[in-house]
Amino acid sequence: MRFFSEKYHHSIRYVRKEKPVDLSWESQKTGDRRYKGCNRIDLHQGEVPPFGYVSGDGLAPVGVYVVVRGRSIPDGVYAYDPDGYSSAPDVVGQLVRIGGKEETKKIVSAFPDREVVEESPLLYIFTGQMESSVWRFREAAYAQVLQDVGACATSVLLHQKSKGAKVFALGGFVDDELAVALNLSATELPLAALAVFPEYSETAFNSVDEGVGETAYSNRSEMECVAENSVLYDASSRYPSQFMLQNRAESIVDLSKCIRIRRLSAQALPGDEFPLTPARFDTPQYLKMASDFVSDFRDYRPFKKVGLDLDDFSGMLRWLEVGQINLFGAGLLKIWVVAFDVMFVFPGVYRYVPVRKSIYMQSGEVNIKKFAKCHAVPEEAENAGFAVILTADLNESCNLLGERAYRYMNLNAGYVLQSMHLSSEMLQRKARGERFFYHDELRALCGIPEGESIVAEILVGKV
């Protein structure tokens, strides 16, 4: 295995079967996020996404920071406090001012997209707060928190799109510069950013990729820090455990080595093509309906044995393109669909190509009982109408984007999870990301090529 991303992913495939890897976590101090003495501004309904994000298992592992310019509040750097106290009835959180012009300059200097970042009226920065997830996911916490961040970013993206804004996903930046500018603790990692512009903005209008997130930044030329069998780090590194070391391996440290990559793939696939029916609601209707939802934690109840309608099945897949299906660029994920009980769709394993609005059959029927046994809690997977499995060739992806590819893939998986969740809620169904499953068994059962690794799995049904 050449890349650290491959080694890390290989290690977490067995985390739930064997004794978890010991972490030096007890010696780490939890970050103080009370922001004593800082000015606070109330946020009201309509100013934050009402539907929250479905990932995270209720652990709230995502930190949100906002750089504000030219708005109705003073320019500066703010931390979002969802639990901020206020006596007003419609307050849904607070912005806490933690920095001014100097901190803003430091943040801007961490990005290769200087013009985009400098002119953005709103710049969202998303961090992973690892201490809230490590007790549940152990060594796999880093991969899971990446998906949580992707889901949270999707909520912000769809909320801003519903207001007519144009959104740029920014995955390339110098990690430690952002961490220092935001005064993050050792257990909090900057992982993603979104720049938000009015639709009429000249910067948004002149965007190379029209803000659809098809480009990504590679740190391929920085991989000399990753040895063949080990990773070379200073013992005083601010990253205390193995999944923190993964972040260090994929960090961009020099913007001059930050290479912009664009990769699109829309060709037809071998196998019988099954065109999907049109989505039930168009994009404006979808965004309007999404604004009615409230935060929802994962529902662990087993699915009921209820089949899914073809139009619902097609709509949930086609609504993936309402936002940015390649949220942080390069289109690295492969989308597999395992159909069990969908009207007019033969049971079996398919590949979905969104641009072509079609699924392509790859193999025949998959036994639902055997499928359920590939999960740590089989009864939670039984009676699913269909499953979406996201895979990637890690070697191919890392060759393209360096160690940063692992971050992009998991952030993108969080986007797919959040989109599927919102779509299922509209149709009175339930979509949930499965955390605890056996990678090798699931891949073999579904006939997924050995060279592809499962990044995430989403089950859809009725509860």
C-alpha positions, 0 to 999 in steps of 0.5 A, a space after each residue: 500500500 503506497 498511500 497513508 490513506 490506503 493504510 488508514 482505510 484498511 485499518 478501519 475495515 476491521 475496527 468493529 471486528 477486533 479490539 480497537 486501536 488504543 489512542 492516546 486520547 485521555 491526555 488531550 485537553 478538550 477545547 474551551 468553546 464558551 468564548 468568554 467575554 466575546 460579543 454575541 449576535 442572535 440568529 433567528 429562524 430563516 438565518 440558519 438551515 432549519 433541517 440541520 444535518 442528519 449525520 453525526 449520530 447526535 454527537 454534534 462533531 462539527 464546528 462552524 465558523 463564518 467570516 463576514 464582510 459587508 453584511 448587516 453585522 460588523 465585519 469579522 470572524 465568528 464562531 457559530 454557537 447553536 446553544 447560545 442563550 437568549 430570551 427571544 423565542 425565535 433565536 436558533 443560536 448565536 454568532 460569537 465574534 472571535 476575530 477582526 481584520 488581522 484574523 481575516 487576513 490570516 484566513 484569506 492567506 491560507 487559501 489558493 483562491 485568494 480572489 474568491 475568498 477576499 470577495 466572498 460576503 460569507 465564508 463558512 469554515 467547517 471543523 471536526 471536533 474529534 473528542 465528541 466522536 472518538 468514544 463511539 467510533 474509535 480509530 474510524 472517528 476521523 473518516 466518520 467526522 469527515 462525512 459529518 462535516 460533508 453533511 453539515 456543509 450540504 445543509 448550508 449549501 442547500 439553504 443558501 441556494 434556496 435563497 438564490 445564492 451561489 456557493 463555491 466549495 473550497 477544499 484546498 487550504 493550508 490546514 495549520 494556518 486556519 487552525 492558528 487563525 481560529 485558535 483551534 485546540 489540538 482535537 479540532 481540525 479545519 476540514 472544509 469551507 464554502 464561499 457564498 456569493 449573491 447570484 449577480 456577483 461578478 466573481 460568481 459569474 466568472 467562475 471557471 466551473 460555475 461554482 458546481 464543485 467539479 475542481 479540487 486541489 491536489 497536494 501530490 507534490 507534498 507526499 515526500 512526507 509520507 514514507 513507504 511504511 511509516 509517516 514521518 512526524 515531529 513528536 510534538 505535533 498537535 495531532 495526538 492519535 492515529 486518525 490525527 496523523 492521517 490528517 497531517 499526512 493529507 495536509 496542504 502545507 505549501 500553496 505553491 504545491 497546490 495543484 488544481 485538478 478537474 476530472 469529469 466522467 459521464 460515459 455509459 457503463 457496460 450492463 443493461 441501462 435502466 433510465 430513471 423517471 423524472 424527479 417528482 419536484 424540480 429544483 425550486 420546489 425541492 429547495 422550498 420543501 426542504 426549508 420546512 424540515 427541522 433537525 432529525 437524528 438517526 432513527 435506529 428502528 428496523 425498516 418495515 417491509 414496504 416496497 418503494 415506488 419507482 418514481 420515489 426511487 428515481 427522484 431520490 437519486 436524481 435529486 442528488 444533483 440539486 446541489 453539487 454532486 461532486 461537492 469538493 471536486 474531481 468526481 472520485 466516488 462511484 455510486 452503486 445502487 442495490 435494489 431489493 424491493 422497488 416497483 418495476 426495478 429488477 432486484 440486483 446491483 446497479 451503477 448510477 451515472 447521474 449525468 446520464 440519468 440512468 442506472 446500469 445493471 452489474 449483477 443479478 439479485 442480492 439476497 436480503 438476508 445475506 445482505 443484512 448479515 454484512 452489518 453489525 446489527 442485521 435487523 437494522 438493515 433488513 427490509 430496506 427498499 434499496 441501498 446506496 454504496 459509495 466506493 472509490 479506488 483509493 490508489 487511483 484517487 490518491 494518484 490524482 489528488 494525493 492524500 487529500 483525496 481521502 478527505 474529499 471522498 468522505 466529505 462528498 459521501 456526507 453530501 450524498 447522505 444528507 441529500 438522500 435524507 432530505 429526499 426521503 423525508 419529502 417522500 415519507 421514507 427514511 434514509 440513514 448512513 450505516 456506520 457499522 458494516 463489514 467491508 469485505 463481506 459487503 463488497 464480495 456479496 454485491 460483486 464490487 471489484 476488489 480494487 474498490 474500497 467502500 467509503 460509505 453506505 446508505 440504506 433507504 426504507 420505511 420505518 
